Amino acid sequence: MVHTENGMKMLRNFIFEVCKCQANWRPESLIDKAIHEIRETVGDGTAIIGLSGGIDSSVATFLAAKALGERLLAIYVDHGFMRFGEAEFVEETFQKHNVNVVVVRAQERFLKKLEGVIDPEEKRKIIGSEFIRVFEEAAKKIDAEYLIQGTIYPDRIESGFRKHSDTIKTHHNVGGLPEKIEFKAIIEPLRDLYKDEVREVAKIMGLPDELVRRQPFPGPGLAVRIIGEVTEEKTNLVRKADKIVTDEIEKGGLGDSLWQYFAVLTETKSTGVKGDSRAYGYTVAVRIVESKEAMTAGFARIPYEVLERISTRITNELPKVTRVVYDITHKPPATIEWE
Amino acid sequence: MKLDAILVLDFGGQYCNLIARRVREHKVYSEIVPCDITSEEIKELNKKMNMKGLILSGGPWSVYEKDAPKFDSKILKIGIPILGLCYGHQLIAYFSNGKVEPGSKREYGTADVIVDKPVGVLKGLGRKEKVWMSHGDTVYELPEDYEMLAFTESCPILSNRSLSTQNKADIWSSVASRGGSHRKRHENAPQLHL
């Protein structure tokens, strides 16, 4: 209706003049409410949650662990395309906070499924469905009655409107969740929140900074940062290159002002000279973008010295890489990720 | 202690989904529920919170559209204040025997609104206000027991309120920036900045 100021005035009028509400709500009450809801639904039962290490599932895990203690089990599926040290970091962090967490390492399974696959959509689909299968197998062993998910409000919009009480249809950033397992109920304690409200809750709950400030990371992980067929060798290369990009950006104190910074292993091979001999190796693309909400993004104007350090380190530390390029495309027309 | 709360019925308005968030910014709890929630379910929720008001959001529908979302009209008699925005405004008129028609002149962009009665929701607004509009359907005739509060040149009833005595509830509604008869058109509709 009314643009900006008048719209707010009318909303305020409705809340306070017409409805006579008391302004006594605090973001902290979200935490109490979520914990209460989880306890009430689960009773003395058991629950599991799929932990991805992203902020949504991390916050949901902390809440559920607070509500259920030992009766919650978090399952972290490591498909082998995680960033450097990520699986270990997640495991340690949550264990340190007394959360029951199980890491399922399944890289070989995923690599096998991806043999010969070059189409990006196909890759995503394969990883998504394999992910569900691994999660299902782990969940079945545990035989939990309830499933907790870190779905937030924008996820619900994406997957269409439906009642949250409806039976078991789910959202997950790698594409759906177990359909073969029956749960008594799915609990989504963050279902009404926006991303920055989730961050607020995370801060209030005292989640470690590294978890709160993490860069967005695609569900299929590094697999979509390898153009063409995914192999173990390429995965290791892109993981190391990614680590170098991350290190150098954060060392330069640039991390906070950037949306994402990472490396892509392209399919292009190119000639180089290393030492006195010609080398023929991989080309790594560096992608660094600024954005507020990911709908649009611009390539970041990174100081040349930082780019130089990134390029030098990648070619020095990864002998198989002969060339490093910087992606200077905005979104649109390009997307942030290459695949 | 039960918190005061405002429930937002979400009809799929792209911008209206910020409403709950804006309410929470005013330190009042707000929760979004699907638009097909029943009056019984609302009463059930009322056990957990102090339900002080309902907001019917906008949405990309016309009340005459076949696949327009279902709405339990008993909600209008539930006895707590209701604010209908854009599609919600038309929906209230439709279910209260007002007359909703596809607007003869569509209003997009800014329009001059004459605020006839700056009371309640419209309190503090000037006699003439610029508003941001984008709507196709228009409420042409007031529902019974409603009074008109504001209008524009081409939109006779921009805002109205219920005077019904049977209805203990206050029902307020207004055209918001969205709410017309075709979904496609709204892809380019201006944003609502509540």
Interface residues (C-beta under 8 A of the other chain):
Chain A: M1 V2 H3 T4 N6 G7 M8 K9 M10 L11 R12 N13 F14 I15 F16 E17 V18 C19 K20 C21 Q22 A23 N24 W25 R26 S29 Y153 I157 F161 R162 K163 H164 D192 Y194 E197
Chain B: L3 D4 A5 I6 D10 G12 N17 I19 A20 R21 R22 V23 R24 H26 K27 V28 Y29 E31 I32 P34 C35 D36 I37 K52 G53 I55 P69 I80 P81 L83 L85 C86 T110 V113 G120 V121 L122 K123 G124 L125 E129 K130 V131 W132 M133 D170 W172 S174 V175 A176 S177 L192 H193 L194
